[in-house]
Amino acid sequence: MTFASLYPLTAALSSLVSVQVGAVFAKTLFPQVGPEGVAALRLGIAAFILVLWLKPWTLSLGRSNGWALLGYGTVMAMMNLLIYRAFATIPVGIAISIEVLGPLGVALISSHRRLDVLWVYFALVGVALLPLGSVNGSLDLPGLGYAALAGVFWGLYVIVGKKTAPLGARGVALGMSVAALLVVPLGVAHAGMGLLSPEVLLLGGLIALLSSAMPFLLDMSALKHLPRHVFGVLMSASPAVSAMAGQWVLGEHLNFLQWLGIGAITAACLGSALSTQAVARQDG
């Protein structure tokens, strides 16, 4: 395998690991500034980095683009706030496994293949297995609700993102700036001057790099050379990678049935990505 073929795969996998490691490090800051404060640090610092690098003010925007970016940024803000609220009370791996059902649902709803019913079944079985073996046989209901709502907004993010896609990378920088403008005041209201602690700012910068800035740059690089369906197959490992990161960094140990549930959801994501590949080949 040549470097030219290996690099995009490495970039995509690095992006996947970076996002999930960033998620578990974010949870370590909750005692100091809370989920809202961490979301403010992540989006605020990441937006600052991307704006400086991409200079999105050079874009010429019409009214329709402006409204699309407002919606894009709002969805991004809600997705980040909700998943961090979920992290506060349930394991990261379980929260991500539920959240990923959002984009999976969008992909399956838009599909017309009978085989995709199987992936729905796998996803439902996975969700049913996640609470088993937890304390008292259940997980925190508000945490599950936040994760499910984060999934809804991730699904909306996929839909709205298609409308801003023609704006390219600078459009993403503007959308993240909108998200930061919405979330930073909320984070300041919850965490106050604690956000300006040197230790918090340093770790917040690391989280912003791992969770937003680096994955964005790596994804852009990977997608230049990697077919989208292959990228989707790789990203289907998100639930499993997040669970492993949660176990190694936070000590969030899951039982066999919960790992089986995460595996079922991962299989559903993988099957959906492969199904999309098959449809693309037929259409081609």
Secondary structure, DSSP 8 states (H G I E B T S, - for coil): --HHHHHHHHHHHHHHHHHHHHHHHHHHTHHHHHHHHHHHHHHHHHHHHHHHHH-GGG----HHHHHHHHHHHHHHHHHHHHHHHHHTTS-HHHHHHHHTHHHHHHHHHT---TTHHHHHHHHHHHHHHTTTTSGGG---HHHHHHHHHHHHHHHHHHHHHHHHGGGHHHHHHHHHHHHHHHHHHHHHHHHGGGGG-HHHHHHHHHHHIIIIIHHHHHHHHHHTTS-HHHHHHHHTTHHHHHHHHIIIII-----HHHHHHHHHHHHHHHHHHHHHHHHHHHH-
